[in-house]
Amino acid sequence: MPSVHRHAPDRTAEWDRFVDGAKNATFLFRRGYMDYHAERFADHSLWIERKGTVVALLPAHSAAGTLHSHGGLTYGGLIVGDAMTTALMLEVFDALVSYARAAGFEALHYKTVPAIYHRCPAEEDRYALFRHGAELARRDVLSVVHPAAGANRQTRRRRAVEKALNACIEVVEDNDFQAFWPLLNAVLNERHDTTPVHSLAEIELLRGRFPDHIRLFTARDGSGEIQAGVVIYESCQVAHVQYMAASAAGRGNGALDLVLSGLLDPVFAKKRWFDFGISNEAEGRVLNQGLVDFKEGFGARAVVHDSYRLDLREAAS
């Protein structure tokens, strides 16, 4: 059976090398991203090795007797290389369950990595979860476009782009997170009664660490005022909308439509997937109809993102 060990800081460089070569990982799993908010989570990340070779990593934290896929990450689960097979994953899961029980955990909360982020097929973990009797705990809907396929956009989205062009709105790649963040905060608070997951200081820190992966695009009017903006998390397979917002004026003149249209083509026209993100609330059980309609107006369609709960007191051995 594979062996399981907790992550130690002196293995950070090795961790990052494995992530960079994995078939289902993105930059979010590098320690420089995971550890920026280390004070919020009791890290319990794991190494799984077989015959002296690393076969998987589990970004994780512990809380209230449960081992969680790391709570600071949108998606998670076992990170694996090309050598991972279904039979080996069953061994890995057996070892993980044995470790978690011995460590006193009563449950495992496991977030998967959506398939669009896989460099090649990597759903061995879902079969292992099924074999151990895990229950689906949450299902979110990602709105996803395949840019190269030339998805058909609704007439109202095309008209909004024309309105923005007529208003002389200009879209640029921007480094001014400080100017965009107050707008983002105001819009999220007013329209969704929430705030960004990242503070301005945090997003600027992460942007400094991952400048090739975290990108801001803004639409400004003739006076230079930001009308709309989109923060993109770019990985090998996917351009993901981490944040998007438009001012009242920007909503009136189609500024956000212009930004998104330009990202779909030409900026990310060759990217395999463009992910608008989820439109769910209440652990996935409520769909924000207006938000998902907006995204689907650009031709986006559903890809699900699942999370599971495994009761370690009852899990199959």
C-alpha positions in Angstrom: 0.0 0.0 0.0 1.3 3.5 -0.7 2.5 5.6 2.2 1.1 8.9 3.2 3.0 11.8 4.8 2.2 15.4 5.7 3.7 18.2 3.8 6.7 20.0 5.3 8.0 23.4 4.2 11.4 22.0 3.2 9.6 20.1 0.4 8.0 23.1 -1.2 10.2 23.2 -4.3 9.6 19.5 -4.8 5.8 20.0 -4.4 5.8 22.7 -7.0 7.8 20.6 -9.5 5.2 17.8 -9.1 2.4 20.3 -9.6 4.0 21.7 -12.7 4.2 18.2 -14.3 0.8 16.9 -13.2 -2.0 16.1 -15.6 -4.8 17.8 -13.6 -3.1 20.8 -11.8 -3.0 24.5 -12.3 -0.9 27.3 -10.7 -3.4 27.4 -7.8 -1.8 24.3 -6.4 1.7 25.8 -6.2 2.6 26.6 -2.6 3.1 30.3 -3.4 -0.6 30.5 -4.1 -1.9 28.0 -1.4 0.1 29.6 1.4 -0.7 33.3 0.9 -3.6 32.9 3.4 -2.0 30.2 5.6 -3.3 31.9 8.8 -6.9 31.1 7.7 -6.5 27.3 7.3 -4.7 24.6 9.3 -2.8 23.1 6.4 -2.9 19.3 6.3 -1.6 18.7 2.8 -0.4 15.3 2.0 2.2 13.4 -0.1 1.3 9.9 -1.3 4.3 7.8 -2.3 4.6 4.2 -3.6 7.9 2.4 -3.6 9.8 5.6 -3.0 8.1 7.5 -5.8 5.6 10.3 -5.4 2.3 9.3 -7.1 -0.1 12.0 -5.8 -0.5 15.1 -3.7 -3.5 16.2 -1.7 -3.8 20.0 -1.0 -5.8 19.9 2.2 -6.6 21.5 5.5 -8.2 20.2 8.7 -11.1 21.6 10.6 -13.5 20.1 13.2 -12.6 16.5 12.7 -12.8 16.7 8.9 -10.0 16.5 6.3 -10.9 19.0 3.6 -9.7 19.6 0.1 -8.0 22.9 0.7 -10.6 25.5 1.6 -8.6 28.3 0.0 -8.9 26.8 -3.4 -11.9 26.7 -5.8 -11.2 23.1 -6.8 -9.0 20.4 -5.5 -8.6 16.7 -4.8 -5.7 14.5 -5.6 -3.1 15.9 -8.0 -1.6 13.2 -10.1 0.9 12.6 -12.9 0.6 10.8 -16.2 1.5 7.5 -14.5 -1.6 7.4 -12.5 -3.9 4.5 -13.4 -7.3 3.5 -12.1 -5.9 0.5 -10.2 -3.2 2.7 -8.6 -5.8 5.3 -7.6 -7.7 2.6 -5.7 -4.5 1.9 -3.8 -3.9 5.6 -3.2 -7.5 6.0 -1.9 -7.2 3.0 0.4 -4.0 4.5 1.8 -5.6 8.0 2.2 -8.6 6.6 4.0 -6.4 4.5 6.3 -4.2 7.5 7.1 -7.2 9.8 7.8 -8.8 7.3 10.1 -5.5 6.8 12.0 -5.1 10.6 12.3 -8.5 10.8 14.0 -10.6 12.3 11.1 -14.2 11.3 11.0 -14.9 12.6 7.4 -13.2 13.6 4.2 -14.6 16.5 2.2 -13.3 16.2 -1.3 -13.5 18.8 -4.1 -12.7 17.5 -7.6 -10.9 19.3 -10.4 -13.3 20.0 -13.2 -12.4 18.1 -16.3 -11.8 21.2 -18.4 -8.7 21.8 -16.3 -7.3 18.3 -17.1 -4.4 18.2 -19.5 -5.4 14.6 -20.2 -8.1 12.3 -18.7 -7.8 12.3 -14.9 -11.1 11.1 -13.3 -9.7 8.1 -11.5 -10.5 9.7 -8.2 -14.2 9.8 -9.0 -14.3 6.1 -9.4 -12.3 5.6 -6.1 -14.8 7.9 -4.4 -17.7 5.8 -5.7 -16.0 2.6 -4.5 -15.6 4.0 -1.0 -19.3 5.1 -0.8 -18.7 8.8 -1.0 -21.9 11.0 -1.3 -22.3 13.9 -3.6 -22.3 17.0 -1.3 -22.3 19.8 -3.8 -22.7 20.4 -7.5 -22.0 23.7 -9.1 -22.5 24.7 -12.8 -19.6 26.3 -14.6 -20.5 28.2 -17.8 -17.9 27.3 -20.4 -17.2 28.3 -24.0 -14.9 26.6 -26.5 -13.6 29.8 -28.1 -12.2 28.1 -31.3 -15.6 26.6 -32.0 -17.0 30.1 -32.5 -20.0 29.9 -30.1 -23.1 31.7 -31.3 -23.7 34.8 -29.1 -27.2 36.2 -28.5 -28.3 39.2 -30.4 -28.6 41.3 -27.3 -24.9 40.6 -26.4 -23.8 41.7 -29.9 -25.9 44.8 -29.6 -24.3 45.6 -26.2 -20.9 45.4 -27.8 -22.0 47.8 -30.6 -23.3 50.2 -28.0 -19.9 50.1 -26.2 -18.0 50.8 -29.4 -20.3 53.7 -30.2 -19.6 55.1 -26.8 -15.9 55.0 -27.6 -15.2 52.6 -24.7 -11.6 51.3 -24.9 -10.5 47.9 -23.6 -6.9 47.4 -22.4 -4.9 44.9 -20.3 -4.4 46.8 -17.1 -2.2 46.6 -14.0 -4.2 49.0 -12.0 -5.9 46.6 -9.5 -6.1 49.5 -7.1 -8.4 51.4 -9.3 -10.6 48.3 -10.2 -11.0 46.9 -6.7 -13.3 49.6 -5.2 -15.6 49.1 -8.2 -15.6 45.4 -7.7 -16.3 45.7 -4.0 -19.2 48.1 -4.6 -20.8 45.9 -7.3 -20.5 42.7 -5.3 -21.9 44.3 -2.2 -24.8 46.1 -3.9 -25.8 43.3 -6.3 -24.8 40.1 -4.5 -24.4 41.1 -0.8 -20.8 39.8 -0.8 -17.2 40.9 -1.1 -14.3 39.6 -3.2 -12.6 36.5 -1.8 -9.3 38.4 -2.1 -8.5 41.7 -0.6 -6.7 44.3 -2.7 -3.4 43.5 -0.9 -3.9 39.8 -1.5 -4.7 40.0 -5.2 -1.7 42.3 -5.7 0.5 39.9 -3.8 -0.7 37.0 -5.9 -0.4 39.0 -9.1 3.2 39.7 -8.2 3.9 36.0 -7.7 2.0 34.8 -10.8 2.1 37.7 -13.3 1.6 35.3 -16.3 -1.5 33.7 -14.8 -3.4 36.6 -13.1 -4.4 39.3 -15.6 -6.8 42.3 -15.4 -8.6 43.7 -18.4 -10.6 47.0 -18.1 -12.9 49.1 -20.2 -12.5 52.8 -19.8 -14.4 55.8 -21.1 -12.9 58.8 -22.8 -12.0 60.4 -19.4 -10.2 57.3 -18.3 -12.9 56.2 -15.8 -13.2 52.4 -15.4 -16.6 51.3 -16.7 -16.0 47.5 -16.3 -13.3 45.0 -15.6 -12.5 41.3 -15.7 -9.8 39.4 -13.7 -8.7 36.3 -15.5 -6.9 33.3 -14.0 -5.1 31.8 -16.9 -3.9 28.2 -16.9 -2.7 25.8 -19.6 -6.2 24.7 -20.7 -8.4 27.4 -19.4 -9.0 31.2 -19.1 -11.1 31.5 -16.0 -13.1 34.6 -15.1 -12.2 35.1 -11.4 -14.0 38.4 -11.1 -16.0 40.6 -13.3 -17.9 43.9 -12.6 -19.3 46.9 -14.3 -20.4 50.3 -13.0 -23.9 51.6 -13.5 -22.7 53.5 -16.5 -20.8 50.5 -17.7 -24.0 48.3 -17.5 -25.8 51.0 -19.5 -23.3 51.2 -22.3 -22.3 47.6 -22.7 -18.7 47.9 -21.4 -18.6 44.5 -19.8 -19.9 42.9 -23.0 -17.1 44.6 -24.9 -14.4 43.3 -22.5 -15.7 39.7 -22.5 -16.2 39.7 -26.3 -12.6 40.8 -26.7 -11.3 38.1 -24.3 -13.2 35.4 -26.2 -11.7 36.7 -29.5 -8.9 37.6 -30.0 -7.2 37.4 -26.6 -8.1 33.8 -25.7 -9.3 32.6 -29.1 -6.8 29.8 -29.1 -7.4 28.7 -25.5 -9.1 25.4 -25.2 -11.7 26.6 -22.7 -13.1 29.9 -21.5 -14.7 29.5 -18.1 -17.1 32.2 -16.9 -17.3 30.4 -13.5 -20.3 29.4 -11.4 -23.7 31.0 -11.0 -24.7 29.1 -7.9 -25.6 29.8 -4.3 -26.6 27.7 -1.3 -24.0 24.9 -1.9 -25.0 24.7 -5.5 -28.8 24.2 -4.9 -29.8 27.7 -6.1 -29.1 28.9 -9.6 -28.7 32.7 -10.2 -30.9 32.8 -13.3 -29.9 36.3 -14.4 -26.2 35.7 -14.0 -26.2 32.4 -15.9 -28.4 33.9 -18.7 -25.8 36.6 -19.1 -23.0 34.1 -19.5 -24.9 31.8 -21.7 -25.6 34.7 -23.9 -22.0 34.4 -25.0 -22.6 30.8 -26.0 -21.4 29.3 -22.7 -22.9 25.9 -21.7 -22.8 23.8 -18.5 -19.9 21.8 -17.1 -20.5 20.6 -13.5 -18.0 20.8 -10.6 -18.7 18.2 -7.9 -17.7 17.9 -4.3 -18.1 14.8 -2.2 -18.3 13.8 1.5 -16.9 10.5 2.7 -17.9 9.4 6.2 -14.7 7.7 7.4 -16.6 5.8 10.0 -18.6 4.0 7.4 -16.3 4.1 4.3 -15.7 0.8 2.5 -12.3 -0.6 3.3 
